[in-house]
């Protein structure tokens, strides 16, 4: 095919650059409520805010409660970290990994809020037959 007959490829003018995110918020200095609001507002750094809350779960029941609540957001259920793992799944996994009675209870409730196919897929991913059998470790 002669060069003149090749289909046109989109150039730089057809693909404008993505907007810059700006500096990341200092999530380590934010309250649980502030972090929760960032996630709920679908802030560009919502994942960073969610992971900060997840880090607090083992020592903070309020953080566990907020993470369980946030795991129900449709935006977190759609947002994929990799493969099938969504931000919502990562929140539930963090709750399970904390191994506190409150966090485990919150994880079971959050898992119960997933639709049946998503529950099945998550159990498959965790390689267990029931959520109560899951004891993930976060390095």
WOCOR-V574846 format. One line per field, one symbol per residue. burial: # if it has 16 or more other C-alpha atoms within 10 Angstrom, else .. Layout:
burial=???
This chain:
burial=..........................#....#..##.##.....##############.#############..###.......################.#######.##..#....##.##..#....#..##....
